[in-house]
């Protein structure tokens, strides 16, 4: 399998160090994880079902389960890793688009104008 070429944002480097993720972990998630496209970014989620059977008993691979990598593909084709976090149960949340009701007081959309 060919290695995936990607660049890391400063934010991603910081989060990787805080969350004990290596560039090899990110490459594994990008290779085997399930991509979800939305809002101009691609989110890769590594669930247990995405890990090949031959890799499931390896200690380094089992700890990669639940890693989420948020990426952006630039116009020139480069892949930038925006951030990295861990949540084994986040796939359902990642797939769903958040809904905001601008008619309700205190909604996200209403608060955008006041965040200055």
TORKEDO-817503 format. One record per residue (C-alpha): y, x, z. Coordinates in steps of 0.1 Angstrom, whole numbers, plus 5000, padded with zeros to 4 digits. Example, Ala and Ser with C-alpha at 12.3 -4.5 7.8 and 13.67 -1.06 7.14 Angstrom:
% TORKEDO-817503
  north  east    up
   4955  5123  5078
   4989  5137  5071
***
This chain:
% TORKEDO-817503
  north  east    up
   5000  5000  5000
   5034  5013  4991
   5059  5019  5019
   5088  4995  5020
   5123  5011  5016
   5149  4997  5040
   5180  5007  5058
   5189  4999  5094
   5222  4986  5106
   5237  5001  5137
   5230  4969  5155
   5193  4970  5145
   5190  5006  5157
   5204  4996  5191
   5181  4965  5194
   5151  4985  5183
   5157  5010  5211
   5162  4983  5236
   5131  4964  5225
   5108  4994  5220
   5103  4990  5183
   5098  5019  5159
   5106  5021  5122
   5068  5020  5116
   5067  4986  5135
   5095  4973  5113
   5077  4985  5081
   5045  4968  5093
   5063  4935  5099
   5080  4937  5065
   5046  4943  5049
   5025  4918  5067
   5049  4893  5082
   5057  4859  5069
   5091  4857  5052
   5114  4827  5058
   5145  4825  5036
   5176  4807  5047
   5213  4810  5053
   5216  4841  5031
   5191  4862  5051
   5153  4866  5052
   5135  4865  5085
   5101  4882  5088
   5078  4870  5116
   5046  4887  5124
   5021  4862  5138
   4985  4869  5148
   4973  4852  5117
   4993  4876  5095
   4976  4907  5110
   4946  4918  5088
   4912  4915  5106
   4907  4952  5102
   4939  4959  5122
   4936  4933  5149
   4917  4956  5174
   4941  4985  5170
   4964  4988  5201
   4996  4996  5182
   4991  4966  5160
   4985  4940  5187
   5018  4948  5204
   5036  4942  5171
   5026  4905  5172
   5057  4884  5177
   5082  4909  5163
   5109  4892  5142
   5130  4912  5117
   5162  4897  5103
   5171  4912  5069
   5196  4909  5041
   5191  4920  5005
   5222  4935  4990
   5233  4929  4954
   5221  4964  4944
   5186  4955  4957
   5187  4975  4990
   5171  4958  5020
   5191  4961  5052
   5176  4953  5086
   5202  4934  5106
   5184  4929  5139
   5150  4930  5156
   5137  4909  5185
   5104  4898  5200
   5093  4862  5206
   5057  4853  5199
   5065  4816  5197
   5096  4817  5176
   5081  4809  5141
   5088  4772  5144
   5124  4778  5155
   5129  4803  5127
   5117  4779  5101
   5139  4750  5112
   5176  4749  5102
   5198  4741  5132
   5216  4708  5129
   5250  4703  5143
   5268  4669  5146
   5305  4675  5141
   5312  4640  5154
   5301  4649  5189
   5326  4664  5213
   5318  4700  5221
   5297  4705  5189
   5294  4739  5173
   5315  4730  5143
   5343  4716  5165
   5343  4747  5186
   5347  4771  5157
   5384  4762  5154
   5390  4769  5191
   5372  4803  5193
   5402  4826  5190
***
